[in-house]
Amino acid sequence: METNDLKYGMFANAPDLVDTIPALGKLKKACPQYIAQAETAQRIARKFAREEMLPRVLAIDTECNKNPRYVDWDLWQKANHLKLNIAAIPVKLGGLGWSALDNAVLVEELASVCLANAANITFNTFGLLGALVECKTDIVLKIIRMMTDAQEKGEPLFWAWAITEPGAGTDMEDGEAMALMKPSTNARKVPGGYRLNGTKCFITNGSLAHYVIATIPMDPSHPRESMATFFVPADTKGFSIGRIERKCGQKASQTAEIFFDDVFVPEENLWEPPGRGLRHTREILSITRGYIGLCGAAMARGALDHCIQFAHRKKIKNHRLLDEDWVKFAISDMMKDIMAVRAACYNFAISMDTYHVWSLFEKLPIKVSLKTLSKKLILGDFVMNLARNKLISLAGSRYKAGIVTDKLVEKFVTEGSALKVSGTDLAVRVSSRVLDIVGLEGMAYDLGIEKYFRDAKVTQIYEGSNQANRIDLFHNTIGMLS
């Protein structure tokens, strides 16, 4: 950041959450602590993004281009020290207690600088979200203890979600497509558990993951009816890493093949039984798609922020490039699109706090437990062993099922799909258009603007291709009427 930079976007002083999304002013009056915490999250996240991430993202990109296994562990440790990778875990249990809104702020600020490095930090929330979707009491407590123990020790703990296969990408996310897919993985029942075989590909964090949540069919000829979800430690015999992809963008976020060679999974690590795997996938997508849309809006914002600073500094004869009318029109045109999508993304995050899994932290049983019991007791062996009792373990999932119903899941898939398409299409459009403004000079690697263009494209593909998201959007709205 230079002293003559315009105080806009990532270069502005934080918090400016209510200033940039005025509707939050009403919430600030009704729920002052809720918005105050989001403003705190923005202050912390923007400072980290601007002071720690921004100065090194190009160096990281360069190193990852040479070696796709490279990770800037110093940056990761700084994020870990701030607990940004366990932000969603309640304060009582060792996290920051950040809501879905707070985590949206975190995702936006970090992704506006570099989505790949943001993924190495914020995608760690997936471990907790995967557990909350399952919501068996023992599983949730186990995952939280694993995450907080690792954070306290300063040790990495990465998670991966393995759904994509060589012959089935988005097919794994849609019921009709899943029924027709040709799986390259399979699971079979054996005494005491299951044996997994096959290949998954394009798995984010696949080469870093300590644990993998994998969706695999029991009967490849009937994948939809037999799809199950398994929890697989990466050190299990038969589990291995294949190729780490060399990508045009998001180089700092590792994407890899993973292989299952007769991997044994004990009965207790079957998270969803055959026939329920798709339901588990849909519920995760009902959370993540909206946040990928926010990532897209954040990338668009970041690209535009850099473009504005370039146009502010670039002199043409006796005036700035920013003073040209055509530049003003182009920037304004991009600003209004970013403002609209960003506001919709924050509406999604607030809805997540109101209705979805994040709302569990506000329910009376959990609030009372967190208020009256100590962390040592909640995450201790006594409660953990008690939670393994089948009735107690299932109590959590049954309680959550009454709150996060199938109908609610599909509602959030619909909303998330709309945002995912809008945000990621916007990222590609804006990251391309800013290059028209800055020209060849502005496309120099060391300015970091062209990196947004390289990073943006894949967001239209993962978390379900944008075509598949459009199909979900139509099927769950107009399709339901006809």
C-alpha positions, -999 to +999 in steps of 0.1 A: +000+000+000+014+034-010+008+067+008-010+082-022-034+053-026-071+063-027-089+051+005-112+028-013-120-009-011-092-029+004-072+003+009-100+020+029-101+021+067-121-006+084-148-011+095-170+003+067-195-025+066-225-005+075-214+024+053-212+001+022-243-019+030-266+006+047-294-020+053-271-034+081-278-001+100-312-014+109-297-046+122-271-026+141-299-009+161-319-041+166-289-064+173-259-042+181-236-070+193-242-090+161-231-061+138-204-050+162-188-084+160-190-083+122-172-049+122-145-064+144-141-093+120-138-068+091-112-048+109-091-079+117-095-095+083-088-063+063-056-056+083-044-092+078-053-092+041-036-058+034-006-061+057+002-098+056-013-112+024-010-084-002+028-079+001+035-116-006+008-130-029+028-126-061+059-142-045+038-171-034+022-173-069+057-174-084+069-201-061+038-222-067+044-220-104+078-236-099+066-261-073+029-268-070+035-283-035+048-250-021+029-235+009+038-202+026+037-217+061+047-183+077+015-168+063-005-197+075+010-195+110+001-158+112-035-167+103-035-196+128-022-173+156-053-150+149-075-181+149-088-172+115-089-209+105-111-218+135-131-186+135-165-204+135-159-224+167-175-209+198-152-188+220-158-211+250-143-240+230-113-221+218-124-203+186-136-168+178-173-175+179-178-158+145-212-160+129-219-168+093-220-130+087-185-126+104-171-154+083-185-138+052-166-107+061-135-127+066-139-145+032-146-113+014-116-094+027-091-122+022-104-133-012-103-097-024-065-099-021-060-136-031-086-163-032-061-191-033-044-180-001-078-172+015-088-208+007-058-222+026-071-203+057-109-201+055-117-235+038-105-250+070-140-242+083-151-271+061-141-296+088-166-280+112-193-275+086-190-312+075-194-322+111-224-299+117-241-313+086-237-347+100-244-333+135-239-365+155-229-353+189-197-373+192-186-363+157-191-326+163-172-327+196-144-348+180-139-324+151-139-293+173-114-309+197-091-318+168-093-283+153-087-264+185-059-288+197-041-283+163-045-245+165-031-243+200-001-264+190+005-243+159+001-275+137-017-275+103-049-294+101-064-295+066-096-310+053-107-321+018-141-329+003-138-356-023-167-357-047-153-351-082-142-382-102-125-386-136-158-396-152-182-376-129-178-340-119-209-320-114-228-353-118-220-359-081-241-328-071-274-335-089-298-363-084-308-368-121-272-366-133-260-389-105-284-416-116-268-417-150-231-413-141-204-439-144-185-438-111-148-445-108-150-453-071-168-479-052-173-491-016-181-526-003-192-538+030-167-559+050-167-571+086-163-541+109-166-515+082-161-508+045-134-510+018-130-481-006-114-482-041-110-458-070-099-423-079-111-388-071-097-358-089-094-320-087-097-322-049-090-289-032-065-295-004-063-331-015-025-331-012-025-313+022-055-329+038-052-348+071-088-359+068-110-365+037-148-365+036-155-388+005-188-395-012-186-430-028-213-454-041-217-490-028-232-501-062-216-483-092-245-494-114-270-476-091-249-446-078-278-424-066-295-451-046-262-464-030-242-432-025-226-430+010-204-406+028-172-417+045-147-399+069-112-410+059-080-401+078-053-395+051-028-418+069-050-448+064-033-477+046-041-476+009-048-439+007-024-420-015-019-387-034-015-386-072-008-356-094-010-321-080-025-300-108-005-272-125-032-245-130-032-212-147-046-195-116-052-201-079-018-217-078-014-214-040-045-236-035-034-272-041-057-294-062-049-330-064-058-366-074-064-390-045-064-427-047-083-453-026-066-488-028-087-511-006-089-484+021-105-497+052-131-474+069-145-486+103-182-486+108-181-454+130-166-434+101-196-440+079-211-405+081-241-412+058-254-446+049-260-458+013-287-437-003-280-407+019-248-395+003-265-371-021-284-355+007-252-349+026-237-333-005-267-311-011-266-298+024-229-289+022-236-272-012-265-253+004-238-236+026-208-234+003-223-222-030-233-188-016-198-183-001-182-191-035-205-164-050-191-141-023-156-151-033-164-142-068-177-108-058-146-103-036-123-111-065-142-086-087-138-060-060-101-067-056-095-065-093-114-032-095-096-018-064-062-024-081-076-009-114-087+022-096-053+027-079-036+022-112-058+047-130-053+072-100-015+070-104-013+068-142-007+103-158-019+111-193-005+144-204-017+168-176-043+146-159-049+111-144-063+082-164-090+082-137-102+116-149-111+102-184-149+100-188-148+066-204-128+053-175-153+068-150-182+052-169-165+018-170-156+018-133-191+029-123-206+002-144-185-024-126-191-008-092-229-011-094-227-048-103-203-055-074-225-036-050-256-055-060-240-090-058-222-082-026-254-071-009-271-103-019-242-123-006-245-107+028-282-113+028-274-150+023-249-150+052-275-134+076-300-159+064-275-186+073-273-173+108-311-171+110-322-205+096-293-228+088-266-247+107-250-216+122-283-210+140-276-240+161-252-220+182-281-197+192-304-226+202-311-229+239-296-264+245-262-253+230-262-219+246-269-233+280-242-260+276-216-234+265-226-211+294-226-236+322-200-262+312-162-257+309-142-264+277-123-291+296-155-309+304-172-304+270-142-316+250-129-340+276-128-378+274-158-383+298-183-363+276-167-377+244-172-413+255-207-405+267-215-389+233-205-421+215-236-438+230-259-444+200-289-426+215-268-395+225-249-395+192-281-395+172-298-369+194-278-341+178-286-351+143-323-356+151-324-322+168-307-305+138-330-323+113-360-305+129-343-272+121-324-278+088-351-297+069-348-311+033-370-282+021-347-256+038-316-273+023-330-270-012-341-234-006-305-225+003-292-245-027-314-223-048-302-191-032-266-202-032-267-213-068-280-178-079-252-162-059-225-186-071-234-179-108-237-141-102-206-137-082-182-159-103-195-146-136-189-111-122-154-121-112-145-132-148-162-102-164-146-076-141-112-091-141-113-091-179-127-056-182-102-039-159-074-051-182-090-031-210-086+000-188-050-006-176-037-018-210-004-035-216+014-015-189-012-025-163-009-061-172+026-064-159+029-093-135+043-073-106+012-051-105-010-082-097-040-072-118-036-100-144-036-125-116-072-118-108-080-128-144-061-161-141-077-168-107-113-160-116-121-186-144-120-217-122-146-203-099-172-208-127-163-245-126-159-257-091-187-261-065-208-272-095-203-257-129-223-225-134-244-244-160-253-269-133-261-241-109-284-226-134-302-259-138-306-261-100-319-226-099-345-233-126-356-267-112-361-254-077-382-225-088-400-225-121-395-263-125-414-269-093-444-251-108-445-270-140 
